[in-house]
Amino acid sequence: MNLNKFQELSKRTMPFNGEPKNNIEHENGLTNYAMGLIGECAEVLSVANNRESILKELGDVAHYAFGLLTFLNESYEPLTNYVVDGPKEKVIEKIIILSGEISEQVKKFVFHRHELNSPKVNLALKMLIKNLIALAEKYDTTLEEICEMNIDKLKLRYPENFNVEDSKKRIDVEEVAK
């Protein structure tokens, strides 16, 4: 699965199907996905030494990063002039820093009423995604494979679309726990 296809498929479980109809829905979507991004990045840090767990969390980070691109009416285009290097821990640190920068920009836009610096947020998201790609390789997989696993998980959790009841049930977690 290519990453733009992942972005499109992710809309199925996004609030408003990734297509907000007014400013309130737009701000709610941005806020939800910025908070989700920072939360999932913290989870990545907490499971960095467990390959299976980190791959699941990287899929969630990707979902929120691509969701933010969707709410910004952007699609993913790889950065060619941005190099990611260093050990896993350094790449995870970069991911967390970038997610903090992104959520800070969204906070200033939604709650402080600043103009949204879309080019800065878009660049940070693309840098974050490039770091996700590099981190996936360090775990001997690809971000595309991780994204496919994430879509499969979301299809199991939300057979139709996102809804509150399925969010509470989290059937995919129960299935794995059995």
C-alpha positions as CSV (number, residue, x, y, z in Angstrom):
1,M,0.0,0.0,0.0
2,N,1.5,3.4,-0.9
3,L,1.3,6.2,1.6
4,N,-1.2,8.3,-0.3
5,K,-3.5,5.3,-0.5
6,F,-3.1,5.0,3.3
7,Q,-4.1,8.6,3.7
8,E,-7.2,8.1,1.6
9,L,-8.2,4.9,3.4
10,S,-7.7,6.5,6.8
11,K,-10.5,8.9,6.1
12,R,-13.0,6.2,6.8
13,T,-12.3,6.4,10.5
14,M,-11.7,10.1,10.8
15,P,-14.2,12.5,12.3
16,F,-16.3,14.0,9.5
17,N,-14.7,11.4,7.2
18,G,-11.8,13.9,6.9
19,E,-14.0,16.4,5.3
20,P,-15.2,19.0,7.8
21,K,-18.1,21.1,6.8
22,N,-17.4,24.2,8.8
23,N,-14.6,25.9,10.9
24,I,-15.7,24.2,14.1
25,E,-15.4,20.8,12.6
26,H,-12.1,21.8,11.1
27,E,-10.7,23.0,14.4
28,N,-12.1,19.9,16.2
29,G,-10.4,17.6,13.6
30,L,-7.1,19.4,13.8
31,T,-7.2,19.3,17.6
32,N,-8.2,15.7,17.8
33,Y,-5.4,14.6,15.4
34,A,-2.7,16.9,17.0
35,M,-3.6,15.4,20.5
36,G,-3.7,11.9,19.0
37,L,-0.3,12.4,17.4
38,I,1.5,13.5,20.5
39,G,-0.2,10.8,22.6
40,E,0.8,8.0,20.1
41,C,4.4,9.4,20.0
42,A,4.5,9.0,23.8
43,E,3.4,5.4,23.4
44,V,6.1,4.8,20.8
45,L,8.6,5.9,23.4
46,S,7.2,3.6,26.0
47,V,7.4,0.4,23.8
48,A,10.6,1.2,21.8
49,N,12.2,-2.1,22.8
50,N,9.3,-4.3,21.8
51,R,9.1,-4.8,18.0
52,E,5.5,-5.9,17.7
53,S,4.2,-3.2,20.0
54,I,6.2,-0.4,18.4
55,L,5.0,-1.4,14.9
56,K,1.4,-1.0,16.1
57,E,2.2,2.4,17.6
58,L,4.0,3.6,14.5
59,G,0.9,2.7,12.6
60,D,-1.1,4.9,14.9
61,V,1.4,7.8,14.7
62,A,1.1,7.5,10.9
63,H,-2.7,7.6,11.1
64,Y,-2.6,10.8,13.0
65,A,0.1,12.4,10.9
66,F,-1.6,11.6,7.6
67,G,-4.9,12.7,9.2
68,L,-3.5,16.1,10.0
69,L,-2.3,16.3,6.4
70,T,-5.9,15.5,5.3
71,F,-7.4,18.2,7.6
72,L,-4.9,20.6,6.1
73,N,-6.0,19.6,2.6
74,E,-2.5,18.3,1.8
75,S,-1.3,15.0,0.5
76,Y,2.0,13.4,1.3
77,E,5.0,14.2,-0.9
78,P,8.3,12.8,0.2
79,L,11.1,15.2,1.2
80,T,14.2,14.7,-0.9
81,N,16.5,17.1,0.9
82,Y,15.9,15.8,4.5
83,V,18.2,13.1,5.8
84,V,17.4,10.9,8.8
85,D,20.3,9.2,10.5
86,G,21.3,7.9,13.9
87,P,20.2,5.1,16.1
88,K,16.5,4.2,16.9
89,E,16.5,6.3,20.0
90,K,17.6,9.4,18.1
91,V,14.9,8.9,15.4
92,I,12.2,8.4,18.1
93,E,13.4,11.6,19.8
94,K,13.0,13.5,16.4
95,I,9.5,12.1,16.0
96,I,8.5,13.2,19.5
97,I,10.0,16.7,18.9
98,L,8.3,17.1,15.6
99,S,5.0,16.0,17.0
100,G,5.4,18.6,19.8
101,E,6.1,21.3,17.2
102,I,3.0,20.3,15.2
103,S,0.7,20.2,18.2
104,E,2.0,23.5,19.4
105,Q,1.1,25.1,16.0
106,V,-2.4,23.6,16.2
107,K,-2.8,24.8,19.8
108,K,-1.8,28.3,18.8
109,F,-4.2,28.3,15.9
110,V,-7.3,26.8,17.7
111,F,-7.0,28.3,21.1
112,H,-4.8,31.4,20.8
113,R,-6.3,32.4,17.5
114,H,-3.0,32.8,15.7
115,E,-2.8,32.3,11.9
116,L,-2.0,28.6,11.1
117,N,1.4,28.4,9.7
118,S,0.4,25.7,7.2
119,P,3.8,25.6,5.4
120,K,5.6,25.0,8.7
121,V,3.1,22.4,9.9
122,N,3.2,20.6,6.5
123,L,7.0,20.5,6.5
124,A,7.1,19.2,10.1
125,L,4.6,16.5,9.2
126,K,6.6,15.5,6.2
127,M,9.8,15.4,8.3
128,L,8.0,13.3,10.9
129,I,6.8,10.9,8.2
130,K,10.3,10.6,6.8
131,N,11.5,9.7,10.3
132,L,8.7,7.1,10.6
133,I,10.0,5.6,7.3
134,A,13.5,5.5,8.7
135,L,12.4,4.0,12.0
136,A,10.4,1.3,10.2
137,E,13.5,0.3,8.4
138,K,15.4,0.0,11.6
139,Y,12.8,-2.6,12.7
140,D,13.2,-4.4,9.3
141,T,10.0,-3.4,7.8
142,T,8.5,-0.5,5.8
143,L,6.1,2.2,6.7
144,E,3.8,1.0,3.9
145,E,3.6,-2.4,5.6
146,I,2.9,-0.8,9.0
147,C,0.2,1.4,7.4
148,E,-1.4,-1.7,5.9
149,M,-1.5,-3.3,9.4
150,N,-3.0,-0.1,10.8
151,I,-5.8,-0.1,8.2
152,D,-6.5,-3.8,8.9
153,K,-6.8,-3.0,12.6
154,L,-9.1,-0.1,12.0
155,K,-11.3,-2.2,9.7
156,L,-11.7,-4.7,12.4
157,R,-12.3,-2.1,15.1
158,Y,-14.7,0.0,12.9
159,P,-16.4,-2.3,10.4
160,E,-18.4,0.6,8.9
161,N,-17.0,4.0,10.0
162,F,-15.8,5.6,13.2
163,N,-18.4,5.5,16.0
164,V,-18.3,5.9,19.7
165,E,-19.5,2.5,20.6
166,D,-16.9,0.7,18.5
167,S,-14.2,3.0,19.9
168,K,-15.2,1.9,23.4
169,K,-15.4,-1.8,22.5
170,R,-12.0,-1.9,20.8
171,I,-12.7,-5.3,19.5
172,D,-9.3,-5.6,17.9
173,V,-7.7,-5.4,21.3
174,E,-10.1,-8.0,22.8
175,E,-9.4,-10.3,19.8
176,V,-5.7,-10.1,20.4
177,A,-6.0,-10.6,24.2
178,K,-8.0,-13.8,23.8
